[in-house]
Amino acid sequence: MAARETVLIVGATGNIGIAAVLGALRAQLSVLAIVRNQTSADKLFQHIGTQQYVTVVEADITSDQGVQGVVEQVKAGKLPSFQHVYAAAGGAYWTTPLKDLSTQALREFMNVNFETNFFAYRATIPYLLEQNADNSSWTLCTGSQGDLGLRAAPAISQGALFSMASAAARENVETNIRFNEVYLACRVEVDESAEKTGAMRASRFADHYETVLSRPEIRGCRISVFGDGDLRELRCETKIKNPG
């Protein structure tokens, strides 16, 4: 029997991260989940309902050395190797108007919502290239706030992620890594919360990642999710508008 592949999940204890963990497990993959501390790990296990096939590691993903340190532990054999990455870091969602946004607040937003994902990409892509496993993948979750602009700072940080996704998709056209962006245009919450608010349940949103993992032909795409109908029948468009 072939060994299970592993997904490294950045932002694993958030609403989106929990969905990604569930999707990976349903796809018969193992998970290496980055958490802040043991309390976060306990929260993750509570929401997914199992600890089987899940390894947790503590790291500060807001630091440029956080995910890099995890990769170094993988290389040293202290953690399982991984072939896939799902990045869902972020969460800062203040309503401060653009005109009132302080420099400090802007920098905090960019660190939490953008730099975390960039640091993860920079730390893991060289490792995946070096491993050269067939059909490795790197999936980045972004949000429609970047287009709506209803919340200034979150919109700015999402805009940066859109551009990052375009560059990453182009850079990996001919590599062993299929990069995709998941563009989320609806609210996702852990199941207990979603039952009260009417948001999409994380266990339901998990279907999208299970589907992405099962379709190796999807690469260099924006996969838009506006509702339940987009979780199995993926709505894909290329990120590479003008091939160089």
C-alpha positions as CSV (number, residue, x, y, z in Angstrom):
1,M,0.0,0.0,0.0
2,A,1.4,3.4,-1.0
3,A,2.3,5.8,1.9
4,R,-0.2,8.6,2.6
5,E,0.9,12.0,1.3
6,T,0.8,14.9,3.7
7,V,-0.5,18.4,3.5
8,L,1.1,21.2,5.5
9,I,-1.7,23.6,6.6
10,V,-0.8,27.2,7.6
11,G,-3.6,28.8,9.6
12,A,-5.0,25.4,10.5
13,T,-7.1,26.5,13.5
14,G,-9.2,29.1,11.7
15,N,-12.5,28.6,10.0
16,I,-10.9,28.0,6.6
17,G,-8.0,26.0,8.0
18,I,-10.3,23.6,9.8
19,A,-12.1,23.0,6.5
20,A,-8.8,22.4,4.8
21,V,-7.8,19.8,7.4
22,L,-11.2,18.0,6.9
23,G,-10.8,18.1,3.1
24,A,-7.3,16.7,3.3
25,L,-8.4,13.8,5.6
26,R,-11.3,13.0,3.3
27,A,-8.9,12.8,0.4
28,Q,-7.0,10.2,2.3
29,L,-4.0,12.5,3.1
30,S,-2.3,13.1,6.4
31,V,-2.0,16.6,7.8
32,L,0.8,18.5,9.4
33,A,-0.9,21.5,11.1
34,I,0.8,24.6,12.3
35,V,-0.8,25.9,15.5
36,R,0.0,28.6,18.0
37,N,0.0,26.5,21.1
38,Q,-1.5,23.5,22.8
39,T,-4.8,25.3,23.3
40,S,-5.1,25.9,19.6
41,A,-4.2,22.2,18.9
42,D,-7.0,21.1,21.3
43,K,-9.4,23.5,19.5
44,L,-8.5,21.9,16.2
45,F,-9.0,18.4,17.4
46,Q,-12.3,19.3,18.9
47,H,-13.6,20.7,15.6
48,I,-12.4,17.9,13.3
49,G,-13.4,15.2,15.7
50,T,-10.2,13.1,15.4
51,Q,-6.4,13.1,16.0
52,Q,-5.7,10.3,13.6
53,Y,-3.4,11.2,10.7
54,V,-2.9,14.7,12.1
55,T,0.5,16.0,13.4
56,V,0.6,19.4,15.1
57,V,3.6,21.7,15.4
58,E,3.8,25.0,17.2
59,A,5.1,28.0,15.3
60,D,4.6,31.8,15.0
61,I,3.5,32.2,11.4
62,T,3.6,36.0,11.7
63,S,7.4,35.7,12.0
64,D,9.5,35.3,8.8
65,Q,11.2,32.4,10.5
66,G,8.0,30.6,11.7
67,V,7.2,28.4,8.8
68,Q,10.8,28.2,7.8
69,G,11.6,26.6,11.2
70,V,8.9,24.0,10.6
71,V,10.5,23.2,7.2
72,E,13.9,22.8,8.9
73,Q,12.4,20.3,11.3
74,V,10.9,18.4,8.4
75,K,14.3,18.3,6.7
76,A,15.9,17.1,9.9
77,G,13.4,14.2,10.1
78,K,11.7,15.5,13.3
79,L,8.4,16.0,11.4
80,P,6.8,14.2,8.5
81,S,7.6,15.2,5.0
82,F,4.9,17.0,3.0
83,Q,3.9,17.2,-0.6
84,H,1.1,19.8,-0.5
85,V,0.5,23.1,1.2
86,Y,-2.7,24.9,2.0
87,A,-2.4,28.5,3.3
88,A,-5.3,30.1,5.0
89,A,-3.5,32.5,7.4
90,G,-5.1,35.7,8.4
91,G,-8.2,36.8,10.3
92,A,-7.7,40.5,11.0
93,Y,-11.0,42.0,9.9
94,W,-11.4,45.4,11.5
95,T,-13.8,48.0,10.1
96,T,-11.6,51.1,10.4
97,P,-12.1,53.5,7.5
98,L,-9.2,54.0,5.2
99,K,-8.8,57.7,6.2
100,D,-8.5,56.6,9.9
101,L,-6.2,53.7,9.4
102,S,-2.9,54.3,11.3
103,T,0.4,53.2,9.9
104,Q,0.8,50.7,12.7
105,A,-2.6,49.2,12.1
106,L,-1.9,48.9,8.4
107,R,1.4,47.1,9.0
108,E,-0.4,44.8,11.5
109,F,-3.0,43.9,8.8
110,M,-0.4,43.3,6.2
111,N,1.6,41.1,8.6
112,V,-1.4,39.0,9.7
113,N,-3.3,38.7,6.4
114,F,-0.6,38.9,3.8
115,E,3.0,38.4,5.1
116,T,2.0,35.1,6.9
117,N,1.0,33.6,3.6
118,F,4.1,35.0,1.8
119,F,6.4,33.7,4.4
120,A,4.8,30.3,4.1
121,Y,5.2,30.3,0.3
122,R,8.9,31.4,0.5
123,A,9.7,28.7,3.1
124,T,7.9,25.8,1.4
125,I,8.3,26.2,-2.3
126,P,12.0,25.5,-2.3
127,Y,11.4,22.3,-0.3
128,L,8.7,21.1,-2.6
129,L,10.9,21.8,-5.7
130,E,13.8,19.9,-4.1
131,Q,11.6,16.9,-3.2
132,N,10.3,17.0,-6.8
133,A,7.3,14.8,-6.0
134,D,4.8,14.4,-8.8
135,N,1.6,16.4,-8.5
136,S,2.7,18.5,-5.5
137,S,0.3,21.4,-4.9
138,W,0.2,24.8,-3.2
139,T,-3.3,26.3,-2.5
140,L,-3.9,29.8,-1.3
141,C,-7.2,30.9,0.1
142,T,-8.1,34.6,-0.6
143,G,-11.3,36.5,0.0
144,S,-13.7,38.7,-2.0
145,Q,-13.2,41.6,0.4
146,G,-10.3,42.5,-1.9
147,D,-12.8,43.4,-4.6
148,L,-15.7,44.6,-2.4
149,G,-13.7,47.1,-0.4
150,L,-16.3,47.2,2.4
151,R,-13.5,46.9,5.0
152,A,-10.5,48.9,4.0
153,A,-7.5,47.1,5.6
154,P,-8.7,43.6,4.9
155,A,-9.4,44.7,1.3
156,I,-5.9,46.0,0.9
157,S,-4.3,42.8,2.2
158,Q,-6.4,40.6,0.0
159,G,-5.4,42.7,-3.0
160,A,-1.8,41.9,-2.2
161,L,-2.7,38.2,-2.0
162,F,-4.4,38.4,-5.4
163,S,-1.2,39.7,-7.0
164,M,0.9,37.1,-5.1
165,A,-1.3,34.3,-6.5
166,S,-0.9,35.6,-10.0
167,A,2.9,35.6,-9.6
168,A,3.0,32.2,-8.0
169,A,0.8,30.7,-10.6
170,R,3.1,32.0,-13.3
171,E,6.3,30.9,-11.6
172,N,5.1,27.3,-11.2
173,V,3.8,26.7,-14.7
174,E,6.5,24.3,-15.5
175,T,7.4,22.9,-12.1
176,N,6.1,19.9,-10.2
177,I,3.9,22.2,-8.1
178,R,0.4,23.1,-9.2
179,F,-0.4,26.4,-7.6
180,N,-4.1,27.4,-7.3
181,E,-6.0,30.3,-5.6
182,V,-9.3,29.6,-3.9
183,Y,-11.3,32.8,-4.0
184,L,-13.9,32.7,-1.2
185,A,-16.9,34.9,-1.7
186,C,-19.1,33.7,1.2
187,R,-18.7,33.4,4.9
188,V,-17.4,30.1,6.3
189,E,-17.5,29.3,10.0
190,V,-16.9,26.2,12.1
191,D,-20.0,24.1,12.2
192,E,-21.2,25.0,15.7
193,S,-21.1,28.7,14.9
194,A,-22.5,28.3,11.3
195,E,-25.6,26.6,12.7
196,K,-26.4,29.8,14.6
197,T,-25.4,32.3,11.9
198,G,-26.4,30.6,8.7
199,A,-22.8,30.8,7.3
200,M,-21.4,27.9,5.3
201,R,-20.2,25.1,7.5
202,A,-16.5,24.4,7.6
203,S,-17.3,20.7,7.1
204,R,-19.2,21.6,3.9
205,F,-16.5,24.0,2.6
206,A,-14.0,21.1,3.1
207,D,-15.5,19.6,-0.1
208,H,-13.7,22.2,-2.2
209,Y,-10.2,21.1,-1.1
210,E,-11.0,17.4,-1.4
211,T,-12.0,18.1,-5.0
212,V,-8.9,20.2,-5.7
213,L,-6.7,17.4,-4.5
214,S,-8.5,14.9,-6.6
215,R,-8.1,16.8,-9.9
216,P,-4.4,17.1,-10.8
217,E,-5.2,18.8,-14.1
218,I,-6.3,22.0,-12.2
219,R,-3.2,24.3,-11.9
220,G,-2.6,28.0,-12.3
221,C,-6.2,28.7,-11.6
222,R,-8.5,30.9,-9.5
223,I,-11.2,28.6,-8.1
224,S,-14.1,30.8,-7.1
225,V,-16.5,29.7,-4.3
226,F,-19.7,31.7,-4.1
227,G,-21.9,29.0,-2.6
228,D,-22.5,25.3,-2.1
229,G,-22.8,24.8,-5.9
230,D,-19.1,25.6,-6.4
231,L,-17.7,23.0,-4.0
232,R,-17.8,20.0,-6.3
233,E,-18.3,21.6,-9.7
234,L,-15.3,23.9,-9.4
235,R,-15.5,27.3,-11.0
236,C,-12.0,27.7,-12.5
237,E,-10.3,30.4,-14.5
238,T,-6.7,30.8,-15.3
239,K,-4.5,33.2,-13.3
240,I,-2.1,33.6,-16.2
241,K,-3.8,36.1,-18.4
242,N,-1.0,36.9,-20.8
243,P,1.6,34.1,-20.9
244,G,5.1,35.4,-21.0
